[in-house]
Amino acid sequence: MGRDKRLWGADALEFKPERFLNKKEPDVYKYTTFNAGPRLCLGKPLAMMEIKLVTAMLLMCFDVELAVPHEGGYLTSIVLPMHPGLAIKLTPRR
């Protein structure tokens, strides 16, 4: 579902995090990481808050850039890790 062109459009295979910028939260039936409907994960609000908090803290302390170019491919598994990983360079801000 995460790369289904019927749900996300013709650019579903592209790594485009900006597709979520103007949305409050992805639709639970399109982004089923935390399940959907009556079986919604009870820890979802805490996990979403932690993601935002940790990202903000890291971006305040570091400049982030890709260490090597990346094509945006994934390995097939439950958590979809990036293939062959995502190498980044963190530079402390002054």
MDTraj code that builds the backbone (N, CA, C; nanometers):
import mdtraj as md
import numpy as np

residues = "MET GLY ARG ASP LYS ARG LEU TRP GLY ALA ASP ALA LEU GLU PHE LYS PRO GLU ARG PHE LEU ASN LYS LYS GLU PRO ASP VAL TYR LYS TYR THR THR PHE ASN ALA GLY PRO ARG LEU CYS LEU GLY LYS PRO LEU ALA MET MET GLU ILE LYS LEU VAL THR ALA MET LEU LEU MET CYS PHE ASP VAL GLU LEU ALA VAL PRO HIS GLU GLY GLY TYR LEU THR SER ILE VAL LEU PRO MET HIS PRO GLY LEU ALA ILE LYS LEU THR PRO ARG ARG".split()
xyz = np.array([
    [0.0817, -0.1201, 0.0000],
    [0.0000, 0.0000, 0.0000],
    [0.0855, 0.1257, 0.0000],
    [0.2046, 0.1196, 0.0602],
    [0.2883, 0.2369, 0.0717],
    [0.3372, 0.2917, -0.0609],
    [0.3369, 0.2102, -0.1656],
    [0.3826, 0.2561, -0.2970],
    [0.2782, 0.2303, -0.4049],
    [0.1528, 0.2175, -0.3660],
    [0.0441, 0.1891, -0.4598],
    [0.0049, 0.3163, -0.5346],
    [0.0185, 0.3151, -0.6661],
    [-0.0122, 0.4325, -0.7481],
    [-0.1598, 0.4700, -0.7424],
    [-0.2467, 0.3739, -0.7141],
    [-0.3900, 0.4065, -0.7027],
    [-0.4173, 0.4933, -0.5798],
    [-0.3372, 0.4773, -0.4741],
    [-0.3560, 0.5567, -0.3528],
    [-0.2800, 0.6884, -0.3558],
    [-0.1545, 0.6861, -0.4059],
    [-0.0646, 0.8005, -0.3935],
    [-0.0430, 0.8774, -0.5227],
    [-0.0888, 0.8250, -0.6357],
    [-0.0708, 0.8936, -0.7628],
    [0.0469, 0.8379, -0.8409],
    [0.0734, 0.8988, -0.9563],
    [0.1757, 0.8493, -1.0479],
    [0.3163, 0.8528, -0.9888],
    [0.3407, 0.9420, -0.8923],
    [0.4746, 0.9533, -0.8336],
    [0.4889, 0.8733, -0.7040],
    [0.4113, 0.7683, -0.6879],
    [0.4115, 0.6885, -0.5646],
    [0.5471, 0.6265, -0.5340],
    [0.6257, 0.5957, -0.6342],
    [0.7552, 0.5312, -0.6119],
    [0.8647, 0.6304, -0.5764],
    [0.8389, 0.7588, -0.5905],
    [0.9391, 0.8605, -0.5603],
    [0.9400, 0.8941, -0.4123],
    [1.0598, 0.9211, -0.3597],
    [1.0752, 0.9642, -0.2207],
    [1.0423, 1.1132, -0.2160],
    [0.9221, 1.1454, -0.1688],
    [0.8764, 1.2841, -0.1657],
    [0.8101, 1.3134, -0.0311],
    [0.8889, 1.3365, 0.0738],
    [0.8275, 1.3641, 0.2039],
    [0.7444, 1.4917, 0.2029],
    [0.7678, 1.5813, 0.1066],
    [0.6901, 1.7051, 0.1011],
    [0.5430, 1.6805, 0.0699],
    [0.5071, 1.5598, 0.0280],
    [0.3656, 1.5318, 0.0006],
    [0.2821, 1.5394, 0.1288],
    [0.3479, 1.5353, 0.2455],
    [0.2764, 1.5414, 0.3724],
    [0.2828, 1.6783, 0.4390],
    [0.3513, 1.7748, 0.3782],
    [0.3727, 1.9041, 0.4433],
    [0.2447, 1.9793, 0.4759],
    [0.1496, 1.9833, 0.3878],
    [0.0284, 2.0621, 0.4092],
    [-0.0879, 1.9796, 0.4625],
    [-0.0576, 1.8622, 0.5122],
    [-0.1615, 1.7761, 0.5671],
    [-0.1386, 1.7605, 0.7164],
    [-0.2471, 1.7530, 0.7902],
    [-0.2359, 1.7370, 0.9345],
    [-0.1736, 1.6017, 0.9682],
    [-0.2233, 1.4983, 0.9057],
    [-0.1744, 1.3633, 0.9295],
    [-0.2211, 1.2762, 0.8138],
    [-0.1396, 1.1785, 0.7697],
    [-0.1848, 1.0919, 0.6608],
    [-0.3127, 1.0175, 0.6983],
    [-0.3968, 0.9931, 0.6017],
    [-0.5196, 0.9180, 0.6232],
    [-0.4848, 0.7796, 0.6774],
    [-0.5521, 0.7370, 0.7842],
    [-0.5188, 0.6093, 0.8480],
    [-0.5410, 0.4905, 0.7553],
    [-0.6255, 0.5054, 0.6549],
    [-0.6493, 0.3947, 0.5633],
    [-0.5500, 0.3951, 0.4472],
    [-0.4735, 0.5031, 0.4299],
    [-0.3673, 0.5062, 0.3303],
    [-0.2341, 0.4708, 0.3946],
    [-0.2160, 0.5096, 0.5181],
    [-0.0895, 0.4906, 0.5900],
    [-0.1182, 0.4050, 0.7111],
    [-0.1120, 0.2735, 0.6932],
    [-0.1618, 0.1805, 0.7955],
    [-0.0559, 0.1338, 0.8950],
    [0.0491, 0.2122, 0.9140],
    [0.1538, 0.1740, 1.0089],
    [0.0962, 0.1449, 1.1466],
    [0.0010, 0.2256, 1.1889],
    [-0.0584, 0.2091, 1.3214],
    [-0.1976, 0.1462, 1.3159],
    [-0.2248, 0.0731, 1.2080],
    [-0.3551, 0.0122, 1.1842],
    [-0.4596, 0.1200, 1.1573],
    [-0.5853, 0.0817, 1.1512],
    [-0.6902, 0.1782, 1.1197],
    [-0.8224, 0.1302, 1.1772],
    [-0.9182, 0.2213, 1.1833],
    [-1.0508, 0.1866, 1.2319],
    [-1.0522, 0.1583, 1.3807],
    [-1.1354, 0.0641, 1.4242],
    [-1.1496, 0.0372, 1.5676],
    [-1.0261, -0.0263, 1.6315],
    [-0.9338, -0.0747, 1.5524],
    [-0.8137, -0.1375, 1.6070],
    [-0.6927, -0.0445, 1.6001],
    [-0.7161, 0.0846, 1.6064],
    [-0.6096, 0.1840, 1.6002],
    [-0.5155, 0.1678, 1.7194],
    [-0.3876, 0.1774, 1.6950],
    [-0.2851, 0.1595, 1.7983],
    [-0.3005, 0.2654, 1.9077],
    [-0.3022, 0.2239, 2.0331],
    [-0.3170, 0.3174, 2.1446],
    [-0.1942, 0.4061, 2.1626],
    [-0.0782, 0.3601, 2.1165],
    [0.0445, 0.4374, 2.1316],
    [0.0709, 0.5356, 2.0182],
    [-0.0195, 0.5420, 1.9213],
    [0.0031, 0.6272, 1.8043],
    [0.0234, 0.7743, 1.8400],
    [-0.0613, 0.8379, 1.9209],
    [-0.0392, 0.9799, 1.9515],
    [0.0975, 1.0063, 2.0160],
    [0.1406, 0.9184, 2.1054],
    [0.2712, 0.9346, 2.1684],
    [0.3835, 0.9166, 2.0663],
    [0.3724, 0.8161, 1.9801],
    [0.4755, 0.7914, 1.8788],
    [0.4861, 0.9097, 1.7825],
    [0.3737, 0.9663, 1.7393],
    [0.3757, 1.0803, 1.6479],
    [0.4379, 1.2024, 1.7154],
    [0.4066, 1.2246, 1.8426],
    [0.4644, 1.3373, 1.9145],
    [0.6158, 1.3183, 1.9303],
    [0.6593, 1.1958, 1.9620],
    [0.8016, 1.1679, 1.9778],
    [0.8775, 1.1885, 1.8468],
    [0.8202, 1.1472, 1.7358],
    [0.8844, 1.1659, 1.6053],
    [0.9097, 1.3138, 1.5810],
    [0.8083, 1.3955, 1.6046],
    [0.8205, 1.5403, 1.5816],
    [0.9210, 1.6036, 1.6782],
    [0.9168, 1.5634, 1.8035],
    [1.0061, 1.6200, 1.9045],
    [1.1522, 1.5856, 1.8775],
    [1.1803, 1.4590, 1.8514],
    [1.3178, 1.4169, 1.8253],
    [1.3706, 1.4805, 1.6966],
    [1.2882, 1.4870, 1.5927],
    [1.3306, 1.5509, 1.4678],
    [1.3631, 1.6979, 1.4905],
    [1.2767, 1.7675, 1.5624],
    [1.3012, 1.9099, 1.5901],
    [1.4296, 1.9293, 1.6707],
    [1.4529, 1.8443, 1.7697],
    [1.5742, 1.8561, 1.8522],
    [1.6996, 1.8314, 1.7691],
    [1.6962, 1.7320, 1.6818],
    [1.8118, 1.7040, 1.5970],
    [1.8376, 1.8174, 1.4986],
    [1.7308, 1.8707, 1.4386],
    [1.7481, 1.9782, 1.3411],
    [1.7962, 2.1075, 1.4066],
    [1.7668, 2.1273, 1.5348],
    [1.8172, 2.2447, 1.6062],
    [1.9675, 2.2337, 1.6320],
    [2.0163, 2.1120, 1.6510],
    [2.1559, 2.0909, 1.6894],
    [2.2489, 2.0584, 1.5728],
    [2.1940, 2.0089, 1.4619],
    [2.2782, 1.9613, 1.3522],
    [2.2284, 2.0090, 1.2168],
    [2.3228, 2.0287, 1.1247],
    [2.2913, 2.0431, 0.9834],
    [2.2977, 1.9029, 0.9261],
    [2.1982, 1.8641, 0.8471],
    [2.1894, 1.7284, 0.7942],
    [2.2032, 1.7327, 0.6423],
    [2.2896, 1.6468, 0.5887],
    [2.3011, 1.6347, 0.4437],
    [2.3331, 1.4898, 0.4086],
    [2.3023, 1.4506, 0.2862],
    [2.3328, 1.3154, 0.2412],
    [2.4838, 1.2990, 0.2292],
    [2.5361, 1.1888, 0.2802],
    [2.6787, 1.1603, 0.2679],
    [2.7105, 1.1088, 0.1281],
    [2.6204, 1.0306, 0.0723],
    [2.6321, 0.9800, -0.0647],
    [2.4939, 0.9892, -0.1296],
    [2.4863, 1.0057, -0.2607],
    [2.3548, 1.0118, -0.3262],
    [2.2737, 0.8848, -0.3004],
    [2.1438, 0.8993, -0.2968],
    [2.0560, 0.7854, -0.2693],
    [1.9409, 0.7854, -0.3681],
    [1.9064, 0.6679, -0.4183],
    [1.7996, 0.6550, -0.5177],
    [1.6611, 0.6385, -0.4545],
    [1.6539, 0.6144, -0.3248],
    [1.5246, 0.6013, -0.2582],
    [1.4656, 0.4620, -0.2617],
    [1.5465, 0.3573, -0.2842],
    [1.4946, 0.2213, -0.2867],
    [1.4752, 0.1637, -0.1467],
    [1.3940, 0.0597, -0.1372],
    [1.3644, -0.0035, -0.0095],
    [1.3942, -0.1518, -0.0151],
    [1.4204, -0.2118, 0.1003],
    [1.4264, -0.3570, 0.1147],
    [1.2869, -0.4042, 0.1506],
    [1.2509, -0.5218, 0.1048],
    [1.1193, -0.5751, 0.1358],
    [1.1235, -0.6435, 0.2719],
    [1.0555, -0.5836, 0.3690],
    [1.0432, -0.6415, 0.5025],
    [0.9261, -0.5718, 0.5710],
    [0.9037, -0.6025, 0.6941],
    [0.7910, -0.5434, 0.7658],
    [0.8089, -0.3935, 0.7847],
    [0.9310, -0.3481, 0.8122],
    [0.9529, -0.2062, 0.8420],
    [1.0075, -0.1244, 0.7246],
    [1.0290, -0.1860, 0.6082],
    [1.0770, -0.1194, 0.4867],
    [1.1996, -0.0312, 0.5070],
    [1.3130, -0.0896, 0.5461],
    [1.4341, -0.0084, 0.5575],
    [1.4827, 0.0344, 0.4188],
    [1.5527, 0.1466, 0.4129],
    [1.6028, 0.1954, 0.2850],
    [1.7192, 0.1085, 0.2387],
    [1.7260, 0.0858, 0.1089],
    [1.8317, 0.0034, 0.0500],
    [1.9268, 0.0930, -0.0255],
    [2.0533, 0.0897, -0.0013],
    [2.1312, 0.0069, 0.0911],
    [2.1543, 0.0771, 0.2240],
    [2.0581, 0.1475, 0.2744],
    [2.0721, 0.2304, 0.3934],
    [2.0732, 0.3766, 0.3504],
    [2.0621, 0.4661, 0.4436],
    [2.0644, 0.6089, 0.4122],
    [2.1785, 0.6713, 0.4896],
    [2.2896, 0.6963, 0.4197],
    [2.4072, 0.7543, 0.4829],
    [2.3928, 0.9065, 0.4872],
    [2.3970, 0.9623, 0.6066],
    [2.3859, 1.1073, 0.6210],
    [2.5069, 1.1609, 0.6949],
    [2.5291, 1.2891, 0.6783],
    [2.6384, 1.3558, 0.7473],
    [2.5763, 1.4605, 0.8395],
    [2.6060, 1.4492, 0.9677],
    [2.5588, 1.5464, 1.0659],
    [2.6729, 1.6386, 1.1024],
    [2.6487, 1.7660, 1.0895],
    [2.7490, 1.8668, 1.1259],
    [2.6929, 1.9501, 1.2397],
    [2.7611, 1.9564, 1.3541],
    [2.7085, 2.0363, 1.4651],
    [2.6904, 2.1830, 1.4242],
    [2.5789, 2.2413, 1.4664],
    [2.5550, 2.3831, 1.4426],
    [2.6283, 2.4639, 1.5491],
    [2.6641, 2.5846, 1.5153],
    [2.7345, 2.6683, 1.6126],
    [2.6487, 2.7828, 1.6566],
])
top = md.Topology()
chain = top.add_chain()
for i, resn in enumerate(residues, 1):
    res = top.add_residue(resn, chain, resSeq=i)
    for name in ("N", "CA", "C"):
        top.add_atom(name, md.element.get_by_symbol(name[0]), res)
traj = md.Trajectory(xyz[None], top)
